[in-house]
Amino acid sequence: MWSRRLACLCVLAACQGPSQVASSSFGTSITAAPPATSSSGTTDDSTSPNSSSSTTSTGSGEDSAASVAGSTTLILDVGTEQDVESPQPAGCKGKIDFLFVIAREAAILELQAKMVAAFPEFIATIEAKFADFDYHIMVVDADRPGEWGSMWCDQQCPLLEDTCAEINYPCDYIPTACDTTMGAGTTYNAGPNAANKPCELASGHRWIDKEQPDLSGTFTCLAQGGTNGGSWPGAALSAAVSSELTEAGACNEGFLRDDALLMVTIIASYDEPSNLGSPGKPAEWAQALLDAKHGDEDAVVMFSFGDLTCPPADRICDLVLWYFPYHHIADWNAADYGPGFDVATDLVETACSAFIPG
């Protein structure tokens, strides 16, 4: 793991040789000269957070790059056919598991609004790029254990204050054990700025698949968690992929597959230990992901919307940037979250060419 960190630091220090720089409408793309022995890529943003539409990506690996229309585009090797230049089969075996971890804290109200506006773009990207893939999509809120809905509205039921009545808070709904289990897939969000209705899942599980009718609408229902809750994204992520929640009969049964690539998207604040953040450390959360994917760091793509300056207190940036070779951080100040997700899913396609399931 530390060798991976040192390799990433080497990339950031431009120790791999000369770089090519191309400008585009989304900012500046930097492609570093790849080392002869590397076969994976890294991507991170390092531009000023004061710019709402600027991103910087650093890529490395054997994938070639071409400058198209002023931007750097990876030439990807994906699909079901064998690689002409390699005897190994294409990775992923046509399967991808998308895991979204979304905070419910009031502090990210603005981020949630932009996120909700971008949900149709997220789904359009998935449907366009992975039409031939068997994918699962699960949304996990980053609330603390035992919490669901709005404590304030629960206290007002059944009379309800005006605020709770206006949002049609479901006083008659009794949360299930999985509803209040940290890391369990979301099916019903309640409270201010939440969906306040059950999300109908055709899969029969706490995640959706490509057979889901109205995929965009269902995803929005799942992901609109509201702004009345805590923020333990690191701990919630670890729990979501744990054997306790993914084993037969558990809340997330069937979501995580050994032969599928896993893409994690985190939308949350820093997860600071000094601000009642998650227990544990980024290294422990990363290890939980590695354990779930049998130690294969190439089987995970990490993505988040965050502070591009990555301050020391930002443990989400630490988790995304330093533990997995395929990663991307998009500016949470961006006006539109769609393009950032589009860049991150390019990494999924690239990672699939290297991921060889056991």
C-alpha positions in Angstrom: 0.0 0.0 0.0 2.8 2.4 0.9 4.5 1.7 -2.4 1.3 2.8 -4.1 1.3 6.0 -2.1 4.9 6.7 -3.1 4.1 6.0 -6.7 1.2 8.5 -6.6 3.5 11.1 -5.0 6.0 10.5 -7.7 3.4 11.2 -10.3 2.3 14.4 -8.6 5.9 15.5 -8.5 6.2 15.0 -12.2 9.0 12.5 -11.7 7.9 10.4 -14.7 9.2 12.7 -17.3 7.8 15.3 -19.6 4.0 16.0 -19.7 1.6 16.9 -22.5 -0.9 19.7 -21.7 -4.1 20.2 -23.5 -6.8 22.8 -22.9 -10.5 22.2 -23.2 -13.8 23.8 -22.2 -13.6 21.9 -18.9 -10.2 23.1 -17.9 -6.7 21.7 -18.4 -5.8 18.1 -18.9 -2.2 16.9 -18.1 -1.1 13.5 -19.3 2.2 12.4 -17.8 4.7 10.2 -19.7 3.9 6.6 -18.4 6.5 4.4 -16.7 7.5 1.4 -18.7 6.3 -1.1 -16.1 2.9 0.4 -15.2 -0.4 -0.8 -16.4 -2.9 1.3 -14.4 -3.9 4.9 -14.4 -4.4 7.6 -11.8 -6.6 10.7 -12.1 -6.9 13.6 -9.7 -7.8 17.3 -9.8 -5.5 19.9 -8.5 -6.8 23.2 -9.7 -8.0 26.1 -7.6 -11.4 25.5 -5.9 -12.3 29.1 -6.8 -12.8 28.0 -10.4 -16.1 26.4 -10.8 -15.4 24.5 -14.0 -11.7 23.8 -14.0 -10.2 20.3 -13.5 -6.8 18.8 -13.8 -6.3 15.1 -14.5 -3.0 13.2 -14.2 -3.0 9.9 -16.1 -0.4 7.2 -16.3 -0.3 3.7 -17.7 0.0 1.9 -21.0 -3.2 3.3 -22.5 -2.3 5.8 -25.2 -3.7 9.3 -25.3 -4.9 11.4 -28.2 -5.8 15.1 -28.2 -9.2 15.5 -29.7 -11.0 18.9 -30.0 -8.6 20.5 -27.5 -9.0 17.8 -24.8 -7.1 14.6 -23.9 -9.1 11.5 -24.6 -8.0 8.0 -23.5 -8.1 5.3 -26.2 -9.9 2.6 -24.2 -9.9 -1.1 -24.6 -13.2 -2.4 -23.3 -16.0 -4.8 -24.4 -16.4 -8.5 -24.7 -13.8 -9.2 -27.5 -10.3 -10.3 -26.7 -7.6 -7.7 -26.9 -5.8 -8.0 -30.2 -2.4 -7.4 -28.5 -3.0 -9.5 -25.4 -4.1 -13.1 -24.8 -6.0 -12.1 -21.7 -9.7 -11.6 -21.9 -11.3 -8.1 -21.5 -11.9 -7.2 -17.8 -15.2 -6.8 -15.9 -16.9 -9.6 -17.7 -19.5 -7.1 -18.5 -20.4 -6.4 -14.9 -20.1 -3.1 -12.9 -21.4 -2.3 -9.4 -22.0 1.4 -8.8 -22.1 2.4 -5.1 -23.1 6.0 -4.2 -22.5 7.2 -0.6 -24.3 10.5 0.0 -24.3 12.6 3.2 -27.6 13.8 4.7 -26.1 16.8 6.6 -27.6 20.3 6.2 -24.1 21.7 5.6 -24.1 20.2 2.0 -27.6 21.6 1.0 -26.1 23.4 -2.0 -24.1 20.3 -3.1 -27.3 18.2 -2.8 -29.2 20.6 -5.0 -26.6 20.4 -7.7 -26.4 16.7 -7.3 -30.1 16.2 -7.7 -30.1 18.3 -10.8 -27.3 16.1 -12.2 -29.0 12.8 -11.5 -30.5 12.5 -15.0 -27.1 13.2 -16.5 -25.5 10.5 -14.2 -28.0 7.9 -15.4 -27.8 9.0 -19.1 -24.0 8.5 -18.8 -24.4 5.0 -17.3 -26.9 4.0 -19.9 -24.8 5.4 -22.8 -21.4 4.1 -21.8 -22.5 0.8 -20.3 -25.5 -0.2 -22.3 -24.0 -3.7 -22.9 -23.0 -4.1 -19.2 -24.9 -5.8 -16.4 -24.8 -3.2 -13.7 -26.1 -2.7 -10.2 -26.7 0.7 -8.6 -27.0 1.1 -4.8 -27.3 4.3 -2.8 -26.2 4.4 0.8 -26.8 7.4 3.0 -23.9 8.5 5.3 -26.1 8.8 8.4 -25.0 7.4 11.7 -26.2 4.0 13.0 -29.8 3.8 14.1 -30.9 7.0 12.5 -33.7 7.4 9.8 -35.9 10.2 8.7 -36.2 13.3 10.8 -36.0 13.2 14.6 -37.8 16.6 14.7 -40.7 15.5 12.6 -40.9 12.2 14.5 -41.4 14.2 17.7 -44.3 16.2 16.0 -46.1 13.1 14.7 -49.0 12.7 14.4 -50.0 16.4 14.7 -47.0 17.7 12.7 -45.6 21.2 12.6 -46.1 23.1 9.4 -42.6 22.3 8.1 -43.1 18.6 8.4 -46.7 18.7 7.0 -45.5 20.6 3.9 -43.1 17.9 3.0 -45.7 15.1 3.6 -43.5 13.5 6.3 -44.5 9.8 6.6 -45.7 9.6 10.2 -47.3 6.2 9.7 -44.1 4.5 8.3 -42.2 2.2 10.7 -38.6 2.0 9.6 -37.2 -1.5 9.0 -34.0 -2.9 10.6 -32.2 -2.2 7.3 -33.5 1.3 7.1 -31.7 2.1 10.4 -28.6 0.0 9.6 -25.6 2.1 8.7 -24.4 1.1 5.2 -27.6 -0.6 4.1 -28.9 0.4 0.7 -31.5 3.1 0.8 -35.1 2.5 -0.3 -37.0 5.2 1.6 -35.7 8.7 2.4 -37.7 11.0 4.7 -37.2 14.5 6.1 -36.5 18.0 4.8 -35.4 18.0 1.1 -35.8 14.2 0.9 -38.0 12.2 -1.4 -40.5 11.4 1.4 -41.8 8.4 -0.5 -40.9 4.8 -0.9 -38.8 4.0 -4.0 -40.1 1.0 -5.9 -37.3 -1.4 -6.7 -38.0 -4.0 -9.3 -34.9 -6.1 -8.3 -36.6 -7.0 -5.0 -33.4 -5.9 -3.2 -32.0 -2.6 -1.9 -30.3 -1.8 -5.2 -31.4 -1.4 -8.8 -30.4 -3.1 -12.0 -30.7 -2.2 -15.7 -34.2 -3.8 -15.8 -35.5 -1.1 -13.5 -38.4 0.9 -15.1 -37.8 4.7 -15.0 -34.2 4.3 -14.0 -33.5 8.0 -13.7 -36.6 8.6 -11.6 -35.9 5.7 -9.3 -32.2 6.7 -8.8 -33.3 10.2 -7.9 -35.7 8.9 -5.4 -33.0 6.7 -3.8 -30.3 9.4 -3.8 -32.4 12.4 -2.6 -31.7 11.7 1.0 -32.4 15.1 2.4 -30.6 17.4 4.8 -31.6 16.1 8.3 -28.9 13.6 9.3 -25.3 13.0 10.1 -22.3 12.5 8.0 -20.2 9.3 8.4 -19.3 8.6 4.8 -16.1 6.7 5.6 -17.8 4.4 8.1 -20.9 4.0 6.0 -18.8 3.0 3.0 -17.0 0.4 5.0 -20.2 -1.1 6.3 -21.9 -1.2 2.9 -19.3 -3.6 1.5 -18.7 -5.6 4.7 -19.5 -9.3 4.8 -22.0 -8.6 7.5 -24.2 -6.6 5.0 -23.4 -8.4 1.8 -23.8 -12.1 2.9 -26.9 -14.1 2.1 -29.9 -12.8 3.9 -28.3 -9.5 4.8 -29.5 -6.0 3.8 -27.2 -5.6 0.8 -27.3 -9.2 -0.4 -26.6 -9.6 -4.1 -25.2 -6.1 -4.8 -21.5 -6.8 -4.7 -20.2 -9.4 -7.2 -16.7 -10.9 -7.3 -16.5 -10.6 -11.1 -17.7 -7.0 -11.3 -15.7 -3.8 -11.2 -16.8 -1.5 -8.3 -17.1 2.2 -8.8 -17.6 4.3 -5.6 -19.0 7.8 -5.7 -18.9 9.9 -2.5 -20.8 13.1 -2.1 -20.1 14.4 1.4 -18.0 17.0 3.3 -14.6 16.4 4.8 -15.5 13.7 7.4 -13.3 15.5 9.9 -12.5 13.6 13.1 -12.8 16.9 15.0 -16.3 17.4 13.7 -18.0 14.2 14.9 -16.8 12.4 11.8 -16.6 8.7 11.1 -14.8 6.4 13.5 -11.7 4.9 12.0 -9.2 6.2 9.4 -9.0 6.4 5.6 -6.6 3.5 5.6 -9.1 1.3 7.4 -12.0 2.3 5.0 -9.8 1.6 2.1 -8.9 -1.8 3.5 -12.6 -2.6 3.9 -12.9 -2.0 0.1 -9.9 -4.1 -0.6 -11.2 -6.9 1.6 -14.5 -6.8 -0.3 -12.6 -7.1 -3.7 -10.2 -9.8 -2.5 -7.2 -7.4 -2.3 -7.4 -6.3 -5.9 -6.9 -2.5 -6.0 -7.5 -2.5 -9.8 -11.1 -3.7 -9.1 -12.1 -0.4 -7.6 -12.6 3.1 -9.1 -12.9 5.9 -6.6 -14.7 9.2 -7.3 -15.9 12.2 -5.2 -17.0 15.8 -5.5 -14.8 17.7 -3.1 -12.4 20.5 -2.3 -9.6 20.4 -4.9 -7.1 21.8 -2.4 -7.5 18.7 -0.3 -6.9 20.3 3.2 -5.4 18.1 5.9 -8.8 17.7 7.6 -10.3 16.3 4.4 -10.3 12.5 5.0 -12.5 11.8 2.0 -9.9 13.3 -0.3 -7.3 11.2 1.4 -9.4 8.0 0.9 -10.1 8.8 -2.8 -6.7 10.0 -3.8 -4.1 7.7 -2.2 -5.3 4.1 -2.0 -6.5 3.1 -5.4 -4.8 3.6 -8.8 -8.1 4.6 -10.6 -9.5 7.8 -8.9 -10.9 11.2 -9.7 -12.0 14.2 -7.6 -14.3 16.8 -9.2 -14.7 20.3 -8.0 -17.7 20.5 -5.7 -18.0 24.2 -6.6 -18.7 23.3 -10.3 -22.0 24.6 -11.5 -22.8 21.2 -13.2 -21.9 17.9 -11.7 -22.6 15.9 -14.9 -19.2 16.5 -16.6 -17.2 15.4 -13.5 -19.1 12.1 -13.4 -18.5 11.6 -17.1 -14.8 11.9 -16.6 -14.9 9.4 -13.7 -16.8 6.8 -15.7 -14.1 7.1 -18.4 -11.8 5.6 -15.7 -14.3 2.7 -15.2 -13.9 1.9 -18.9 -10.1 2.1 -18.6 -10.0 0.0 -15.4 -12.1 -2.7 -17.0 -9.3 -3.3 -19.5 -6.9 -4.1 -16.6 -9.3 -5.9 -14.2 -9.1 -9.7 -14.7 -11.6 -11.3 -12.3 -10.4 -14.5 -10.6 
